[in-house]
């Protein structure tokens, strides 16, 4: 264990259980292979309905997408369902959904 790893471990041990942060290994577009790479390409080619605010400035997949990268099938199912709910002709307009998300997050004392 190097000094940096010891420092992180010590810093984490000094925090209360409520202050510890989780970490999820994530794979972006550049690291993706096989099914995950194909899924990222498919998601990118079908992203036209989403507002550009959802595009990552780096051109990589958004972190919320990459957080699912260890399970490509779960990623596909989650975002297929989400797309159908959020971007169909019958869904709430984006601005109204964002307002609901913001108010809900504030009520739950959660950063959104």
C-alpha positions in Angstrom: 0.0 0.0 0.0 1.5 3.3 -1.0 1.3 6.6 1.0 -1.6 7.9 -1.1 -3.6 4.8 -0.5 -2.9 4.9 3.3 -3.9 8.6 3.4 -7.2 7.9 1.7 -7.8 4.9 4.0 -7.0 6.9 7.1 -9.1 9.9 6.0 -12.1 7.5 5.3 -11.7 5.9 8.8 -11.8 9.3 10.5 -15.2 10.1 8.9 -18.4 9.0 10.6 -20.4 6.3 8.7 -22.7 9.0 7.4 -19.8 10.9 5.8 -18.2 8.0 4.0 -18.5 8.1 0.2 -19.0 5.1 -2.0 -17.1 4.6 -5.2 -18.3 2.8 -8.3 -15.8 1.7 -11.0 -16.9 3.2 -14.2 -15.9 2.7 -17.8 -16.3 5.5 -20.3 -16.5 5.3 -24.1 -12.7 5.0 -24.6 -12.4 2.0 -22.2 -15.6 0.3 -23.4 -15.4 -3.0 -25.2 -17.9 -5.5 -26.7 -21.5 -5.1 -25.5 -20.8 -2.0 -23.5 -19.1 -0.2 -26.5 -22.0 -1.2 -28.8 -24.5 0.1 -26.3 -22.7 3.4 -25.9 -22.7 3.8 -29.7 -26.4 3.0 -29.9 -27.2 5.4 -27.1 -25.2 8.2 -28.8 -26.9 7.6 -32.2 -30.4 7.8 -30.6 -29.8 10.8 -28.3 -31.4 13.4 -30.6 -34.6 13.7 -28.5 -32.7 14.7 -25.4 -31.8 18.4 -24.7 -28.1 19.1 -25.2 -27.8 20.0 -21.5 -27.5 16.2 -21.0 -24.4 16.0 -23.2 -21.1 15.6 -21.4 -18.7 18.5 -22.2 -15.9 15.9 -22.6 -17.8 13.9 -25.2 -17.8 10.9 -22.9 -20.9 9.2 -21.5 -22.5 11.1 -18.6 -21.5 9.8 -15.2 -25.0 8.6 -14.5 -24.7 6.4 -17.5 -21.1 5.3 -16.7 -22.3 4.3 -13.2 -24.1 1.4 -14.9 -21.2 0.4 -17.1 -20.4 -2.8 -15.1 -23.7 -4.2 -16.1 -24.4 -3.4 -19.8 -27.8 -5.3 -19.8 -28.9 -3.4 -16.7 -27.8 -0.2 -18.4 -29.7 -1.0 -21.5 -32.9 -1.9 -19.6 -32.7 1.1 -17.3 -32.2 3.7 -20.0 -34.6 2.1 -22.4 -37.3 2.4 -19.8 -36.2 5.9 -18.8 -36.2 7.0 -22.5 -39.7 5.7 -23.0 -41.0 7.5 -19.9 -39.1 10.8 -20.3 -38.9 11.3 -24.1 -42.2 9.9 -25.5 -44.8 12.2 -27.0 -46.9 11.7 -23.8 -44.2 12.6 -21.2 -44.1 15.8 -19.3 -42.1 18.6 -20.9 -38.4 18.6 -19.9 -38.6 21.9 -18.1 -41.5 20.7 -15.9 -39.7 17.4 -15.0 -36.6 19.4 -14.1 -38.6 21.6 -11.8 -40.2 18.6 -10.1 -36.7 17.0 -9.7 -35.3 20.1 -8.2 -38.1 20.6 -5.7 -38.1 17.0 -4.7 -34.3 17.0 -4.3 -34.5 20.2 -2.2 -37.3 18.6 0.0 -35.0 15.6 0.5 -32.0 17.7 1.2 -30.3 16.1 -1.7 -28.1 17.8 -4.3 -29.5 17.4 -7.8 
